[in-house]
Amino acid sequence: MSGRPDSDVPPDTQTTPEPTEDTPEDLPDDLPEAEDEDLLLEQARRARWGSVGTGALLALAGTAATALRAADAAPALVLAAYACGAAVCALAAVLGARGRTRRALWTTVAGVMVMALGDHFD
């Protein structure tokens, strides 16, 4: 038999696909768009406030470390590293407040690394 088979299957022999484990049956297929948007907005708001809080806290910690090291007469390089790290973390807090959470994350990491470098020089 070298011909093409009929591509239409009679209606009485069609089967419905069985549900797979990837798509649970109890979840509705069409969630209201308003709920999705509200969830995304809430997640973005949390990420923004988290980055603002983290940046501000680390900037405060860097400033306190600079003040404590200045009282102990630490080398100027250590003081500069802590102060620059605190400034970078403060910049991360500003970026987070403006909604640039990914940049705020990387800026926070850079600020902490600068402060760790200052600790290494001590």
URHUJO-V351442 format. One record per residue. N is the residue number from 1. PSI is psi in whole degrees, 0 to 359 (999 if undefined). Layout:
n;psi
N;PSI
N;PSI
This chain:
n;psi
1;106
2;11
3;168
4;135
5;161
6;129
7;343
8;130
9;134
10;148
11;330
12;346
13;358
14;140
15;152
16;141
17;140
18;144
19;141
20;173
21;340
22;331
23;96
24;148
25;334
26;345
27;136
28;147
29;326
30;94
31;147
32;138
33;329
34;322
35;321
36;316
37;321
38;321
39;317
40;319
41;319
42;319
43;320
44;321
45;317
46;319
47;320
48;310
49;327
50;318
51;325
52;313
53;317
54;315
55;317
56;319
57;317
58;327
59;320
60;318
61;321
62;321
63;318
64;320
65;322
66;316
67;319
68;320
69;328
70;326
71;332
72;6
73;52
74;163
75;153
76;330
77;323
78;315
79;318
80;321
81;316
82;319
83;318
84;320
85;321
86;321
87;321
88;322
89;326
90;321
91;323
92;323
93;320
94;317
95;319
96;323
97;332
98;3
99;6
100;67
101;324
102;316
103;324
104;321
105;311
106;327
107;322
108;316
109;317
110;319
111;318
112;323
113;323
114;318
115;323
116;325
117;320
118;323
119;328
120;326
121;345
122;999
